[in-house]
Amino acid sequence: EEYEGRDEVGKLECGHNFHMCCIKQWLLQKNACPVCKAAASHF
């Protein structure tokens, strides 16, 4: 999904970007990037 001008975007250490609300929920379940599976300690 494309990002809109007001969207909060979170960037993981691996370089992948996600909507902040989406990646927060994902990281509560799994501590890895949903795209490349790299460890995601913070964003």
Backbone torsions as a table, in degrees:
resi	resn	phi	psi	omega
1	GLU	NA	140.2	179.9
2	GLU	-75.0	153.3	178.3
3	TYR	-91.4	137.6	175.5
4	GLU	-90.3	167.5	-177.9
5	GLY	-57.4	-35.9	-176.7
6	ARG	-93.6	-5.3	-177.4
7	ASP	-63.8	136.2	171.9
8	GLU	-81.6	125.9	-177.2
9	VAL	-116.5	131.5	176.2
10	GLY	-106.5	133.5	179.7
11	LYS	-111.1	124.6	177.8
12	LEU	-81.4	165.1	-179.4
13	GLU	-58.7	-29.2	-179.5
14	CYS	-73.6	-12.6	177.9
15	GLY	103.9	-7.2	179.0
16	HIS	-79.3	142.1	-179.9
17	ASN	-108.6	145.8	179.8
18	PHE	-145.8	156.4	169.5
19	HIS	-58.2	134.4	-176.3
20	MET	-56.7	-44.9	-177.9
21	CYS	-64.6	-34.3	-179.7
22	CYS	-71.5	-47.8	-175.3
23	ILE	-70.5	-31.2	175.9
24	LYS	-61.1	-46.2	179.2
25	GLN	-63.0	-42.8	-179.9
26	TRP	-60.7	-47.0	-175.7
27	LEU	-69.5	-19.3	172.9
28	LEU	-68.0	-27.2	-178.9
29	GLN	-94.3	-43.3	-176.4
30	LYS	-136.9	138.6	-178.6
31	ASN	-97.7	52.7	-179.2
32	ALA	-151.5	153.0	177.0
33	CYS	-62.6	132.3	179.4
34	PRO	-68.8	-16.7	-179.0
35	VAL	-90.7	-56.0	-172.6
36	CYS	-108.9	-4.2	177.7
37	LYS	69.0	12.3	176.3
38	ALA	-67.6	146.6	178.0
39	ALA	-57.3	138.6	-177.5
40	ALA	-124.4	89.4	-177.6
41	SER	-77.2	-35.0	176.5
42	HIS	-162.9	171.3	179.4
43	PHE	-142.5	NA	NA
